[in-house]
Amino acid sequence: MRHSSGDHPQGEVGAEDVGRARLYALLARLLASPPASDVLETLTRLQGDGTEIGQALAELARCAADTGADRAEDEYTVLFYGQGAGGELLPYASHYQTGLLYDQPLAALRGDLADLGIAPASTGGEPEDHIAFVCDAMAGLIEGRFGAPPPLAAQQAFFDAHLAPWAADFFTDLESTQASPLYAAVGRLGRVFVAIEAEAFKMAA
């Protein structure tokens, strides 16, 4: 997977970038809330290949086939909300970078969102540095949801500021969870994808 934004006229999104945006959007959807039956059914149709990301997609499809909506909801709740004392994971940039919530990484993200003209319609009561929101914002940047797609350098600046410092650690923790095979597969996909993104940005620069 490579970054192709620089290869297309202003405002046009290349096929590779459409694929990138879809992966970010998929991660955002699965991390924002537990998947309903129709989403799980869609996941079972994901196609893999011999690449590392293809294998991660195939594993997610297998796990989705073995997981019902009720189970997925239970596993999501245990992972991210727990039983009144917090879940196993806190999916926030502030937590991963400073050990606190509502800290400087959230303020920095809000500033960059404002500069980019991105006003969250709803975060479900969550701060904007939730991993699902940041992945969705990245998807929106790539596909031009907030206006013309920005140049690759602007995408890289957002990635470097708001995903690179912590997303790999979060996805590694999610992949290691014992609570949910489905979300462990989501963690694997996220870990592999952000590593590919980081390397591709480095090569493009």
QUIVENRA-V219450 format. One record per backbone hydrogen bond with DSSP energy under -1.0 kcal/mol. CO is the residue of the C=O (numbers start at 1). NH is the residue of the N-H. If there is no record, write none. Layout:
# QUIVENRA-V219450
co	nh
CO	NH
CO	NH
This chain:
# QUIVENRA-V219450
co	nh
4	7
5	8
9	12
14	18
15	19
16	20
17	21
18	22
19	23
20	24
21	25
22	26
23	27
24	28
25	29
26	30
27	31
28	32
29	33
36	40
37	41
38	42
39	43
40	44
42	45
43	46
51	55
52	56
53	57
54	58
55	59
56	60
57	61
58	62
59	63
60	64
61	65
64	67
68	72
69	73
70	74
71	75
72	76
73	77
74	78
75	79
76	80
77	81
77	82
78	88
79	89
90	92
91	131
92	96
93	97
94	98
95	99
103	106
103	107
104	108
105	109
106	110
107	111
108	112
109	113
110	114
111	115
112	116
113	118
123	126
127	130
129	93
130	134
131	135
132	136
133	137
134	138
135	139
136	140
137	141
138	142
139	143
140	145
144	147
151	155
152	156
153	157
154	158
155	159
156	160
157	161
158	162
159	163
159	164
163	166
163	167
166	170
167	171
168	172
169	173
170	174
171	175
172	176
174	177
180	184
181	185
182	186
183	187
184	188
185	189
186	190
187	191
188	192
189	193
190	194
191	195
192	196
193	197
194	198
195	199
196	200
197	201
198	202
199	203
200	204
201	205
